[in-house]
Amino acid sequence: MSILEVRGVEKIYSTRIGGSKVRALRNVCFAVEPGEYVAIMGESGSGKTTLLNIIAALDKPTNGTVTLDGMDIGGIKESEIAAFRRDNLGFVFQEFNLLDTFTIEDNIYLPLVLAKKSYAVMRDRLMPIADRLGISGILKKYPYEVSGGQKQRAAVARAMITEPRLILADEPTGALDSRASDELLRLFADVNEAGQTVLMVTHSVKAASVSRRVLFIKDGEVFHQLYRGDDTSEQFYQKISDTLTLLATGGQIK
């Protein structure tokens, strides 16, 4: 059974001036299987961020459905949305979204504090993750005392600590230098190899080439997709790059 199903999703906005309609998404359909690592790519304005917001239950589709483990996200009561996100989804953002007044440890604990977990449970969950992500030595430091790569690792730890069904990453390498980006991409690959399902929105061909499948969004639709199969990251990188060139120039995709 698919962990995530997006069926016939459309999103239509009304402009403030003139009340004209803007169709951000049109008949988007795809599914994600447990343990998959899927990247979503497209030019600015293609609709990929709108799609991610709908999957994250931050927005609702005008038409269509999004289900997570068979649960219709659009049918969740507003009073229960925050708890649903906290219990089922892990978020990794470009800007880290860490609180400077909290230590790295407390930032990672925050979702479990909101879920009213005991300190013993939080500690038991944190230490294996911190060891695995290589941040055990910075847990007592504050975000302004560590590097961008370490901040992003902390953000990944915060996303993982709730044991989510799905990790959603929005341009996770966008604020990192090339070395920190490479480290983060290796980390995502390792997390996925361990069984975590990952859905990532990115402009980066390099970031997408670490995934197992790439969905290309154009004018609000899933225009094409590529499976990595037995390709190396370098081979998949070239295929992704070639596809983006064809999408941009209006060429024919075979």
C-alpha positions, 0 to 999 in steps of 0.5 A, a space after each residue: 500500500 502506498 504511504 502517500 497518494 495524491 489524486 487529481 489535486 488542483 489548486 485555484 487562487 483568486 487574485 485580490 485585484 480583479 478576482 481573476 483565477 490562477 490555477 497553480 496545480 492541475 490534476 496532479 496524480 502520483 503515489 509514494 511507496 514506503 521507503 521511497 526517496 522522491 525529489 520534486 523539481 520544476 522552475 519557479 512558479 511551476 507549483 511545486 511549493 504549493 504542492 508541498 504545502 498541500 501535502 504538509 496540510 498547510 494548505 488545502 486543494 481546491 479539488 482532489 485528495 491527498 492521503 497519508 497511510 489511507 487517511 484523507 488529509 483534507 478531512 482532518 479537523 482544523 483543531 487536529 491538524 497541528 497534532 497530525 503534522 507533529 505525529 506523522 510528518 517531519 519537516 526540514 526547511 532551507 532556513 533551519 527554523 531553529 530557535 536561537 534561545 534554545 540549545 540544539 538539544 532543546 530545539 530537537 526535543 521541541 516536537 516531543 515536548 509539544 506532544 507531552 512526552 517524558 524526558 526519559 522518552 525524549 532522551 532515549 530517542 535523541 541519543 541514537 539519532 544524535 550519534 548517527 547524525 554526528 551532533 552529539 558533541 554540540 547538543 548543549 550549544 546554541 544555534 548561533 554557535 554552530 555551523 550551517 551544516 550542523 544546524 541542518 543536521 539538527 533540523 534533520 534530527 528534529 524531523 526524525 525524533 517524532 518517528 514520522 511516516 514521511 519526511 518533507 524537505 523544502 530546498 534543504 541544501 539551499 542555505 548551505 555551502 557545497 561541502 555542507 550540502 554534500 554532507 547533508 545529501 549523504 545523510 539523507 541517503 543514509 536515512 532513506 537506506 535505513 527505511 525512512 520515506 523522504 519527499 524533497 522539493 529542490 532546484 538542485 540537480 545534485 540534490 535530486 540525483 541522490 534520490 531514487 525518483 524525480 517528478 518534474 512539475 511544469 505549469 502545475 502538472 506532473 510533466 515527467 518522471 525519472 527513476 534512478 534504477 541502477 544508475 550511479 548518482 553521476 549518470 542520474 545527474 546527467 539524465 535529470 539535467 538533460 530533462 530539465 533542459 528539454 523542459 525549459 526549451 520545449 523539447 520532446 522527452 522520449 
